[in-house]
Amino acid sequence: MNRVLSRCLLAASIAGLTAASAAQASTTLRMSHFWPDGSGINQEIFQAWAEAVQEASGGELTIENYPSQTLTRADQAYQGAVNGISDIAITAQGYTAGRFPLSQIVELPGVSDTASQGACILQTLYDDGHIASEYDDTKVLFMFTTGPGYLHTVDNDIQSPADLSGLRIRRPTAVAGEMLEQLGAQPVGMPAPDIYTSLQRGVIDGLSFPWEGMKVFRLNELANYHTQVPFYSLIFVATMNQRSFDRLSDEQQAAIEANMGMQWSEVAGGVFDGLDEAGKQEAEEAGHTIRVIDNPLEHDDWAGPLQAGIENYLSELEGRGLDNAREVYEAAMAAREACSVEQG
């Protein structure tokens, strides 16, 4: 009788181990972001990353992609990754106001000229430890930025800051909002997917956005005037719930870690640069009015408010006890030079 019982227990144990191995061999991770499913950003960055991870894991990892805020809203995505609502989230740090103040130094005017350069600068600051402490509650996969953000309006031709007076302009983050206030506009906060309807209904008069976003979110259909004054860039992070990562096998973790850091920052930067070109071309072909402000930090009309915005932001951080704010800014400008050389 005992011998029969022992055999049954052994069989049950083997079955349990086999089931556990099968479960481990087919792990699914949920990835949340706000870009449209059919966008180049989703397909060429996030879906490409998911496929690279699956291949590196030998098929043991599958990434379920939840675009267009279908799992978590854009302004809740980072906390969603912290809490495990998603296993992986890609979002703008500025959508969680005040949580990543040192990281958002990269958004300031004059820090980057292109998405590739901005991605390189942001990832460098993280890799060198200047901003890493802001992400202690998740496992960062890679970081990237948009190209420079410009001004786009439905009916207003913006040639100087005075033309912005009283206009309701959508701002992506508090940092960009402070710049808009310096320029005389009334900043309005909202996630990117909400802009089209707000612009269509006249809730806002215009927006601040890179050319990439104008194409991805179809905003060139509504905005007829564009002023290329690069007064901010928007930063992003792709990050993972730490518990979700810790639960993976060593081999699965290795597949994730083989697809982290600068290599994917460079991929993202290249995709955004290409979309910036396509977004501007779309507006040109539609016959829109495009004003180009060269060297705005040295321009008679634009330099004053932009320089004031930079100083105000750094002083604000110091007032909050972040005494290393200027050190991080200097590191960003040093990385700007290094990243420019690398791209060249």
C-alpha positions as CSV (number, residue, x, y, z in Angstrom):
1,M,0.0,0.0,0.0
2,N,2.8,2.4,0.9
3,R,4.6,1.4,-2.3
4,V,1.5,2.3,-4.4
5,L,1.1,5.6,-2.5
6,S,4.8,6.4,-3.1
7,R,4.4,5.8,-6.8
8,C,1.4,8.1,-6.9
9,L,3.2,10.8,-5.1
10,L,6.2,10.5,-7.4
11,A,4.0,10.7,-10.5
12,A,2.2,13.7,-9.1
13,S,5.5,15.4,-8.4
14,I,6.8,14.7,-11.9
15,A,3.6,16.0,-13.4
16,G,3.9,19.2,-11.3
17,L,7.5,19.8,-12.4
18,T,6.5,19.2,-16.0
19,A,3.6,21.7,-15.7
20,A,5.9,24.3,-14.1
21,S,8.5,23.9,-16.8
22,A,5.9,24.3,-19.5
23,A,4.6,27.4,-17.8
24,Q,8.1,28.9,-17.5
25,A,8.8,28.0,-21.1
26,S,5.9,30.1,-22.4
27,T,5.9,33.3,-20.5
28,T,3.7,36.2,-21.7
29,L,4.5,39.8,-20.8
30,R,2.0,42.7,-21.3
31,M,3.4,45.9,-22.9
32,S,1.4,49.1,-22.7
33,H,1.9,52.4,-24.6
34,F,-0.2,55.2,-26.1
35,W,0.9,55.3,-29.7
36,P,-1.5,54.1,-32.4
37,D,-1.3,50.4,-33.4
38,G,-0.6,51.2,-37.1
39,S,2.0,53.9,-36.4
40,G,5.6,53.5,-37.4
41,I,6.7,54.0,-33.8
42,N,4.7,51.0,-32.7
43,Q,5.7,48.8,-35.6
44,E,9.4,49.8,-36.0
45,I,10.3,50.3,-32.3
46,F,8.0,48.5,-29.9
47,Q,6.9,45.5,-32.0
48,A,10.4,45.2,-33.4
49,W,11.7,45.1,-29.8
50,A,9.1,42.5,-28.8
51,E,10.1,40.3,-31.7
52,A,13.8,40.7,-30.9
53,V,13.2,39.6,-27.3
54,Q,11.1,36.6,-28.4
55,E,13.9,35.5,-30.8
56,A,16.6,36.0,-28.1
57,S,14.6,33.9,-25.7
58,G,14.2,31.0,-28.2
59,G,10.5,31.6,-28.1
60,E,10.2,31.3,-24.3
61,L,9.0,35.0,-24.0
62,T,6.0,36.5,-25.8
63,I,5.2,40.2,-25.6
64,E,1.5,41.1,-25.9
65,N,1.4,44.6,-27.3
66,Y,-1.4,47.0,-26.0
67,P,-1.2,50.2,-28.0
68,S,-3.5,53.3,-27.9
69,Q,-3.9,53.3,-24.1
70,T,-5.9,50.1,-24.2
71,L,-4.2,48.8,-21.0
72,T,-3.3,51.9,-19.1
73,R,-3.8,55.6,-19.9
74,A,-0.7,57.6,-20.9
75,D,-0.6,59.6,-17.7
76,Q,-0.9,56.4,-15.6
77,A,1.4,54.1,-17.6
78,Y,4.5,54.5,-15.5
79,Q,2.7,53.8,-12.2
80,G,0.9,51.0,-14.0
81,A,4.3,49.3,-14.6
82,V,5.3,50.0,-10.9
83,N,2.0,48.3,-9.7
84,G,2.1,45.4,-12.2
85,I,-0.9,46.4,-14.2
86,S,1.4,46.1,-17.1
87,D,4.7,44.2,-17.2
88,I,6.3,46.7,-19.5
89,A,5.3,50.4,-20.1
90,I,6.5,53.0,-22.6
91,T,5.5,56.5,-21.7
92,A,6.6,60.1,-21.4
93,Q,8.2,60.9,-18.1
94,G,6.5,64.3,-18.2
95,Y,3.1,62.7,-18.1
96,T,3.8,62.0,-14.4
97,A,4.4,65.6,-13.3
98,G,7.3,66.2,-11.0
99,R,8.4,62.6,-10.7
100,F,11.4,62.8,-13.0
101,P,12.7,66.4,-12.6
102,L,16.4,65.7,-13.4
103,S,15.6,63.5,-16.4
104,Q,13.5,66.4,-17.8
105,I,16.5,68.6,-18.0
106,V,17.0,66.9,-21.4
107,E,13.8,68.5,-22.5
108,L,15.2,72.1,-22.2
109,P,15.9,74.2,-25.3
110,G,19.4,73.8,-26.8
111,V,20.1,70.4,-25.3
112,S,19.4,68.3,-28.5
113,D,18.9,69.0,-32.1
114,T,17.5,65.7,-33.3
115,A,15.8,62.6,-31.9
116,S,18.9,60.5,-32.3
117,Q,21.0,63.0,-30.4
118,G,18.4,63.4,-27.7
119,A,18.1,59.6,-27.2
120,C,21.8,59.3,-27.0
121,I,22.0,62.1,-24.4
122,L,19.2,60.7,-22.2
123,Q,20.5,57.2,-22.3
124,T,24.0,58.4,-21.5
125,L,22.8,60.3,-18.4
126,Y,21.0,57.2,-17.2
127,D,24.0,54.9,-17.9
128,D,26.4,57.3,-16.2
129,G,24.2,57.4,-13.1
130,H,23.1,61.0,-13.2
131,I,19.4,60.2,-13.3
132,A,19.2,56.5,-12.5
133,S,17.8,57.1,-8.9
134,E,14.6,58.4,-10.4
135,Y,13.8,55.0,-11.7
136,D,14.6,52.8,-8.7
137,D,11.0,51.4,-8.6
138,T,11.2,49.8,-12.1
139,K,13.8,48.1,-14.4
140,V,14.6,50.5,-17.2
141,L,14.9,48.9,-20.6
142,F,15.9,51.9,-22.8
143,M,15.2,55.6,-23.2
144,F,14.6,57.9,-26.1
145,T,13.3,61.4,-27.1
146,T,11.4,63.1,-29.8
147,G,13.1,65.6,-32.1
148,P,12.6,69.3,-31.2
149,G,9.0,70.3,-30.5
150,Y,7.6,73.2,-32.5
151,L,4.5,75.4,-32.5
152,H,1.5,74.4,-34.6
153,T,-1.8,76.4,-34.8
154,V,-5.1,76.2,-36.7
155,D,-5.5,79.9,-37.6
156,N,-2.6,81.9,-36.1
157,D,0.6,82.7,-37.9
158,I,3.2,82.8,-35.1
159,Q,6.2,84.9,-36.1
160,S,7.2,86.2,-32.6
161,P,6.4,85.4,-29.0
162,A,3.9,88.4,-29.1
163,D,1.7,86.4,-31.5
164,L,1.2,83.7,-28.8
165,S,-0.4,86.1,-26.3
166,G,-3.6,84.5,-24.9
167,L,-3.5,81.5,-27.2
168,R,-4.4,78.2,-25.6
169,I,-1.6,75.8,-26.6
170,R,-1.4,72.2,-25.6
171,R,1.7,71.5,-23.7
172,P,3.1,67.9,-23.3
173,T,4.8,68.4,-19.9
174,A,5.1,70.9,-17.1
175,V,8.6,71.9,-18.3
176,A,7.3,72.7,-21.8
177,G,4.4,74.5,-20.2
178,E,6.7,76.8,-18.3
179,M,8.4,77.6,-21.6
180,L,5.1,78.4,-23.2
181,E,4.2,80.7,-20.3
182,Q,7.5,82.5,-20.8
183,L,6.5,82.9,-24.4
184,G,3.1,84.4,-23.5
185,A,0.8,81.5,-24.2
186,Q,-1.8,79.7,-22.0
187,P,-0.5,76.1,-21.7
188,V,-3.1,73.3,-21.5
189,G,-2.2,69.8,-20.4
190,M,-3.5,66.7,-22.1
191,P,-2.2,63.3,-23.3
192,A,-1.3,63.2,-27.0
193,P,-4.2,61.0,-28.1
194,D,-6.7,63.7,-26.9
195,I,-5.2,66.5,-29.0
196,Y,-7.0,65.8,-32.3
197,T,-10.5,66.1,-30.8
198,S,-9.6,69.1,-28.6
199,L,-8.1,70.9,-31.7
200,Q,-11.2,70.0,-33.8
201,R,-13.6,71.3,-31.2
202,G,-11.7,74.6,-30.5
203,V,-10.8,73.6,-27.0
204,I,-7.2,74.6,-27.9
205,D,-5.9,77.0,-30.5
206,G,-2.7,75.0,-31.2
207,L,-0.1,72.7,-29.8
208,S,3.6,72.2,-29.2
209,F,4.7,69.0,-30.9
210,P,7.6,67.6,-33.0
211,W,6.9,67.0,-36.7
212,E,6.7,63.2,-35.9
213,G,3.7,63.7,-33.7
214,M,1.9,65.8,-36.3
215,K,2.0,62.9,-38.7
216,V,1.5,60.0,-36.2
217,F,-1.6,61.6,-34.7
218,R,-2.9,63.1,-38.0
219,L,-2.7,66.7,-36.7
220,N,-1.5,68.1,-40.0
221,E,-5.2,67.6,-41.0
222,L,-6.2,70.4,-38.7
223,A,-3.2,72.7,-38.1
224,N,-2.3,75.1,-41.0
225,Y,0.5,77.2,-39.5
226,H,3.8,75.9,-38.1
227,T,6.6,77.8,-36.4
228,Q,9.9,75.9,-36.1
229,V,11.2,77.3,-32.9
230,P,12.8,74.3,-31.0
231,F,11.9,75.1,-27.4
232,Y,11.7,71.6,-26.0
233,S,12.1,67.9,-26.7
234,L,9.9,65.2,-25.1
235,I,11.6,62.3,-23.3
236,F,10.4,58.7,-23.0
237,V,11.2,55.6,-21.1
238,A,10.5,51.9,-21.8
239,T,10.6,50.2,-18.4
240,M,9.5,47.0,-16.7
241,N,7.9,45.9,-13.5
242,Q,10.8,44.7,-11.3
243,R,8.8,41.7,-9.9
244,S,7.8,40.6,-13.4
245,F,11.5,40.6,-14.4
246,D,12.6,38.8,-11.2
247,R,10.1,36.0,-11.8
248,L,11.7,35.1,-15.2
249,S,14.2,32.3,-15.6
250,D,17.9,33.3,-15.9
251,E,17.7,32.6,-19.7
252,Q,14.6,34.8,-20.1
253,Q,16.2,37.6,-18.1
254,A,19.2,37.3,-20.4
255,A,17.0,37.7,-23.4
256,I,15.6,41.0,-21.9
257,E,19.0,42.3,-20.9
258,A,20.4,41.6,-24.4
259,N,17.8,44.1,-25.7
260,M,18.4,47.0,-23.3
261,G,20.3,50.3,-23.3
262,M,21.8,52.4,-26.1
263,Q,21.3,49.9,-28.9
264,W,17.5,50.4,-28.7
265,S,17.8,54.1,-27.9
266,E,19.6,54.4,-31.3
267,V,16.8,52.5,-33.0
268,A,14.1,54.7,-31.5
269,G,16.0,57.9,-32.4
270,G,16.4,56.9,-36.0
271,V,12.7,56.1,-36.3
272,F,11.7,59.4,-34.8
273,D,14.1,61.3,-37.1
274,G,12.6,59.7,-40.1
275,L,9.1,60.5,-39.0
276,D,10.1,64.1,-38.3
277,E,11.1,64.4,-42.0
278,A,7.9,62.8,-43.1
279,G,5.7,65.0,-40.9
280,K,7.2,68.2,-42.2
281,Q,7.0,67.0,-45.8
282,E,3.3,66.2,-45.3
283,A,2.7,69.8,-44.2
284,E,4.7,71.2,-47.1
285,E,2.8,69.1,-49.6
286,A,-0.5,70.4,-48.1
287,G,0.7,74.0,-48.7
288,H,0.8,75.0,-45.1
289,T,2.7,78.1,-43.8
290,I,6.0,77.1,-42.2
291,R,8.1,79.7,-40.3
292,V,11.7,78.7,-39.4
293,I,13.4,80.3,-36.5
294,D,17.1,79.7,-36.7
295,N,19.3,79.7,-33.5
296,P,16.4,80.7,-31.2
297,L,18.7,81.0,-28.2
298,E,20.5,83.8,-30.0
299,H,17.4,85.3,-31.7
300,D,16.4,88.8,-30.7
301,D,12.7,87.9,-30.1
302,W,13.0,84.3,-28.8
303,A,16.3,84.1,-26.8
304,G,15.1,86.1,-23.8
305,P,12.1,84.0,-22.8
306,L,13.8,80.7,-23.7
307,Q,16.9,81.5,-21.6
308,A,14.7,82.7,-18.8
309,G,12.8,79.4,-19.0
310,I,16.0,77.4,-18.7
311,E,17.2,79.4,-15.7
312,N,13.8,79.2,-14.0
313,Y,13.7,75.4,-14.3
314,L,17.1,74.8,-12.9
315,S,16.5,77.3,-10.1
316,E,13.2,75.6,-9.3
317,L,15.0,72.2,-9.0
318,E,17.6,73.7,-6.7
319,G,14.8,75.2,-4.6
320,R,13.4,71.7,-4.2
321,G,16.7,70.5,-2.8
322,L,18.1,69.0,-6.0
323,D,21.5,70.7,-5.6
324,N,22.9,68.6,-8.5
325,A,20.5,70.1,-11.1
326,R,23.2,72.3,-12.8
327,E,25.6,69.4,-12.7
328,V,23.1,67.2,-14.6
329,Y,22.5,70.1,-17.0
330,E,26.3,70.3,-17.6
331,A,26.5,66.6,-18.1
332,A,23.7,66.8,-20.6
333,M,25.5,69.5,-22.6
334,A,28.7,67.4,-22.5
335,A,26.8,64.4,-23.7
336,R,25.3,66.6,-26.4
337,E,28.8,67.1,-27.8
338,A,29.8,63.5,-27.5
339,C,26.5,62.3,-29.1
340,S,26.9,64.7,-31.9
341,V,30.4,63.3,-32.6
342,E,29.1,59.8,-32.5
343,Q,26.3,60.6,-35.0
344,G,28.7,62.3,-37.3
